């Protein structure tokens, strides 16, 4: 009898263990997993920020201000502004530990309409255009060695850009860990080229190559419009300082790792950027830098010959890393917006086998490929920067508002209120200055597009028309079976 009871108990225990393991496996399929640590967090920030911008934007910043001195000042000021903005996001991210970047912060502070307008603009303009810009930059540098002395054909550049978008989208749809490993590898690779450029520049400075820094403020173009445009191009190179806030739910110990990654990552990037620009000016005059199609490649041809092929190779690695980081984080915004009912529900579904927001990432990649068609990088940068700083300013202002309206929220990090006030004021100036000094129809189209989201909000979110749901249900069902995805569990408050 005793042996039989023991066997029964063992059988019941094994059954309970099996049930618990099945439940844990089921629960894993319902939510994104916490798989991003401190090192990966730093690599996401550094790897996303240091992408194509520092290899393309130096020319655009210099064209805007016209002289070496103001150009270096703008780069340093952009680093300071990005650091201050990142500190604001560190407080927001540890106060509201939800993924989706600006989306949950705007939702908490101002309600669903501003949050929806952000997700609408980000999904269809800001994030895909950023992905497209980086991919086009990759294509330019990857194709350049095969077309010496002339520019690569536009068709080749666009096909290469589309190919890299498809590959990166596939990688991030397959596995969170694989996306993290890819990010870590390419971040290490891009730091190699950054160090090579900085060391070469300082060796040249030590040898007396300082003539390009003499009278460095002569012929400077100083106006509200030129400075704001220079800031746009400089800040484009720094964009990505807020990327970790998009994956807060996947961070291990976000209260520690989020602020620590920001405090280490952003100042590191700022120092590297200023030193890289100094290196560029040791070998190129202002005129030569403005005429260069690929600044980093020109630098490599003059300094590292016959090993100049190293520069385009590592710049290609750098742009791939930035594109991967952008895809990794932006997919989470679409996922969170879908989870809140502000986008198609299927975009919030999670792969059963892979634990990734596969529908959101695939949809994001498809929109980015559409953005490759226009192909003019500088136009895309200006359009992107105008839209994004409206929401950066709104999000930092949300931090100020919640200091008074949401006093009950715990704040593991609390920065001086003067910092968000300063960032908000600068954001307003960055948005208004180019409109006032150099008005263009593109800015009006951008605002109309953002406000056009209200029409979709009223029709499909507020009133929830039945015919729209009847159309979306069979589409959702078929996509769910095709991609093997399921709805996520509710995130606990």
N, C-alpha and C positions, 0 to 999 in steps of 0.2 A: 504493500500500500504506500509506504514512504517513498519507494522508488518511482511508483506511478505518479504520485503528487509532484515529485521533483521534475519528472519529465513534462508534466502538464505546465508547471510553472516556467520551465525553460522554453517550452513551446510558446506560451503566452508572451514571455519576455522577448523572444525572437520576433514574434508577430508585431509587438509594439515597436521594436527597433526598426523593422521593415516599414511599418506605417509611418514612423517619424522620418525615415530617410526618404520615403516617397513624398511626404508632405514638404520636406525641405527642398527636394528637387522641384516640386511643383511651385513652391514659393519663389525659387530662383528664376523660373520662367516668367514671373509676374512683375519683376522690378529690375532695374539696372543695378549691377553689383558694385560694391566699393572696392575697386581694384587699382586706384591711382594714388600712389604714395608721394612723399615730398620730392624725391628726385624726378619722378615723372611729371610732377606739377611744375617744377622749375623748368624742365625741358619743354613742356607745353608752352609756357610763357615765352622763354627765350627762343624756342624753335619757331613759334608763330610770329613773334615780333621781328626777328631777324630773318627776313625772307627776301623778297624782291626789292623792297623799298630802298634800302641803303645802296643798292646797285643801280637804281634808276632815278630815284628822287633827288640825289645831289645835283643833277643837272637842272631839274625843275625848280628847286629851291634857289639855285644861283641865278637862273633866268629871271626869277621874280624880284630879287633884291639887287642884282647886278654887280656885287663885289664880294670878295673873300671874307672880309671882317663881319659884315652883317649875316652872311651865310652861316658862319660858325656860331654866331650868337643865336641865330634861329634854331640851329640844331641843339644847342645846350638848353635853350628855353623850352623847346618841345619835350626834352627829356625831363625837365623839372615839372612841367604841366602833366605829363603822363604819370610821373611818380605821385603827384598830389591826387590825381584822379584815381589812381590805383589804391591809394590809402583810403579814399572814400568808399571804394568798392570792397575793400577789406572789411570795413565796419558793416556794410550792408550784407556781405556774404556770410559773416559770422552771426549776424542778427537774424537773417532770414535764410536758413540753410536749405534752399530749394535750387534746383538747376534751372537754367533758362536765362541767365544773365540779367539784363534789365527788366525782363518781363515780370517776374514775381515781385520786384521792388515797386514797379509802377502800379501793379495790381493792388498791393498792400497800401500804398500811399494815396492813390488817386482813383482806384476802382477799375472796372473792366474795360472801359472805352479807351483810355490812353494805352493800356497794356495791349489791347487788340490792335490799335493803330501801329504800335511798335512791332508786333509780330507780323502784321500785314506788310509793313514797309521792309522789315528785315528779311522776310521770306522771299519777297518778290524783287527787292532792290539791293539792300545793303549787303547781305551775306553772299548771295550768288555773284554779285558784281565783284566783290572782294576775291572770291574763289577764281573767277574768270581772269581778273587782273594778274593774280599770282601765276596762274597757269600760262597766260600769254607771255609773262616775263620768263618763265621756264623755257617756253618754246623758242623765244628769241635767243637766249643764251645757248640752248642745246643745238640750235641750227647754225649759229654764227660760225663755228669752225669749218663747216662744210661749204661755206660761201665766202671765202676770203676776198676782201676788196669790194664786196657789194652786199646789199641787204638780202636776206633770205626771202623767197616768195611768200606772199601773204597766205596762200593756200597751205603751204608747208607748216607755217607757224600755227595756223588755226587747227590743222589736223593733229599736230603734236599736242597742242593745248587740250583738245577734246580727248585725246588718248590718255593723257595723264589724269584728267578728271575721272574718266571711267575706271582706271586702275585704282586710284585713291578711294573712290566711292566703294569699290568692291572690297578693298582691304578693310575699311572701317565698318562695312556691313557684316563681314565675316567674324570679327573678333575685336573686343575692346583691348585685350592684352596685345594682340598683333599690332593694332593701331598705336599702342603705347610704345612697343618695341621699335617700330618704324620711326616714331617721333624721337625717341632717345638716340637712335643711330644717326639720324640726319642732323640732330642738334649737335652731336659731337663732331660730325663732319664739317658743319658750317662754322663751328668755333675754330677749326683748324685754319680755314681760309681767312677768317677775321684776324687771327693772330699773325698769319703770314703777311697780310697787308699792313697791319700796324707796325710790326717789326721792321719790314722793308722801309716804311715811311720814316721811322725814327733813325734808322741807319743813314738814310739820305740826309735827314736834318743834321745829324752829327757830322756829316761830311760837308756841311755848309750850304745845302740846298734850301735857302730861305728867301730867295729873291721874290717869290710869288706872294710872300706875306708882307712885303714892304708897301706902305701906303694902301693898306688893305681896305680902307673905307672910302677911297676915292671912287667917283662915278657910281656911288650907291643910289638905288632908286627907293626912296623912303616915302611911302604913303600908306594910308589905311588899307587900300585895296591890295597893294603889292605885298605888304607884310602879312595880311590875312591869307593871301594865296600861297605865300612861302610857308606859312604855318600849316596850311592844308596839306601841302606836299611833304613837309617834314613829319607831320603827325601821321600821315599815311604810313610812313616807314616805321613809326612807333606803334601803329595800330595792332592790337592783340594783347595789350596790357590788362584787359578785362576778361580774357578768354577762360581763365580758371573758374570764374563765376558761373559759366555755362554748364559746368559739370560738378557742381558742389555736392550733389547727391552721390556721386561716384568717388569722392575723395575719402581716403582713410583719415579719420580724425580731422575734419575740416576746420575746427576751431584753432588748431595749431598749424596745419599744413597750408591752409589758404593764405593767411597773412604772411607766414614765413616765406612761402614761394614768391609772393609779391615783393616783399622787402629785399630778397636776394636777387630776384630776376630783373626787375625794372632798372635799378641803379646800374647793374652790370651791363645791360644793353645800352643805357645812356652813355656810359663811359666809352664803350666800344664804338658807338656811332661818332662821337666827337673825334676820337683818335683816328678812325678810318677816314673821316673828311680831311683832317690835317694831313694824313698820308697822301690822299689824292692830290692835294694842292702842292705837295713837295715836288711832284713830277709833271703836273699839268697847270697851265695858266687858266685864267677864267674863260678865255675864248676857246681854248682847246677842250676844256671840260664840257662847255656848252655844245660844241660840235660833235662830241663823241656819242656814238649810237649806243655803246655799252661801256660805261665808265670803268667798271672793274676789269673788263677785258683789255681796254686800252692801257690801264695801269699795269696789268700783267705783261703785255707785249713790250712795254718799255723797261720794266724792272727785272722781270724773271726770264727773259729770253735766254736760251732756247726752251726753257721749261714753262713757257707762258700758258701751255694747255692746261696747267693745273687750275688756273683761275676759273675759266668757264666750266670746268668739270665740277669744282666745288660750289660754284654759284648755282649750278643745276641742282646739286644736292640740297643747297640752302632753300631754293624755291620749292622743291618737292616737300621738304620738311614743313615749310610755312603753309603750303597747300593742305598737307595732311592734318596739321594742327587746326586749321580753319574748318576743315570738313568734320574732324573729330568733335569739335565743340558746337558748331552751328547746327548739326543734326539734333542736338539736345534741345535747342530752342523750339524747333518745329515739333519735336516730341512733346514738350511741356505744353505748348499752345494747343496741340491736338488733345492732350489729356484734360485741359480745362474747357474743351468744347469750342475753342476759337478757330480751329482748323478742322479739316476732315478727321474723323475719329481714327481712321485707319493709320494716319500719320503718327499716332501715339502708341501703336501696337509694337510689341517686342518679340523678336525671334525666339522661338521655343528652344532651339538648339544652340544658338549663338549668344543669347542674352544681349543683343544690340538693338537699337531703334532702327532696324533695317529700312522700313518704308520711308521714314523721315530722311534718312541719309540718301537713299536712291532718288527721292523727289528733289532734294537739294542739288544733287549732282546734275539732274536733268535740266533744272532751271539755269544752272551755271553754264552749261553747254550752249544754251540759247544766247547768253550774254557774250559769248565769244564772237558772235557774228559781227557786231559793230567794230570791235578790235582796236579802237584808239585808246591807248592806255591813259594818257594825260586827261582826256575828256572824262573817262570813267572815274579817275581819281578825284577830280573836282566834284563830280556829281555825287559820288560816294561820300566824300568828306562833308559836304553840305548837309546831306540827310543824316549822317551818323551823329554829328555834333548837336543836332536838335535833341536827339534822344539821350546822348551822354549828359547834356546840360539838364534835361528833365529828370534824369535818374539821380544825379547829384542833388538837385533841388528837392527830390523826394526824401533824401536823407535829412535835409534841413526840416522839412515838414514833419517827418516822423519823430524828430526830437521833441515836438510839442504835442502831436496827436497820438503817438504810440509810445508813451513813456513806460508802459508796462513791459515792453519787449526787452529781453536780456541783451546786453551789449558787451561781449567779451573784449572787444576793442572799441574805444571811444576816442576819436580824433578831435582836436580843437575845432570848434564850429567855423572859425575863420577860414579853414581850408576848403570846405564845401562851398562857402560863400564866394571865395576867390575863383574856384573852378567854374561855378555857375556863371559868374560875370564874364569870365574869359570865353565860355561857351557861347554866350549871347553875342559877344563882340565878333567871334569867329563866324557866326551865322549871318549877322547883319552887315558886317563890313563889306564883303564882296557885292552884296545886293545893292548897297547904297553907292559904292564907288564905281563898280563895273556891272551894272544890271544886265542879265541875260535871260532869255526865255526859258532856258533849262531850269533855272531856279523856280520859276513859276510852275512849270510842268511838274517838278518834284513835289511842291507843296500841294498842288491839285491832286496828284496821285495819292499822297498820304491821306488827304481829306476824303478822297474817293472811297477809302476803306470804310467810312461811316455808312455809306449806302449798303455795302455788303453786311456790315454789322447789324443794321436795322432789319434787313430782309431775312438773313440766315441765322443770326444769333438771337436777336430780340424776339422776332415774330415766329421764327422757326417754321417756315413754309413747309407744308406736308409734301408738296411735289418734289422739293429738293431732297427731302429725306427718302422718298420713294426711289429716286434716281440713285442716291448714294448707297443705299442698303445692298443692292445686288453687286455693285462695284466693290464695296467693302468685303462682302462675303467671298467673292472670287479672288480678290487680292490676298485675303487672309489664308485661303487654301493654297494659293500659288506660292506665297512667301513663307508659309508656316509660321504665322505670327498670332499673338493673343493680346487682349487688352491688359494694361498694367493694373496692379492693385493700387488702391488709394494710398498716397503718401501720408503717413501720420504727421499731424501738426507738431 
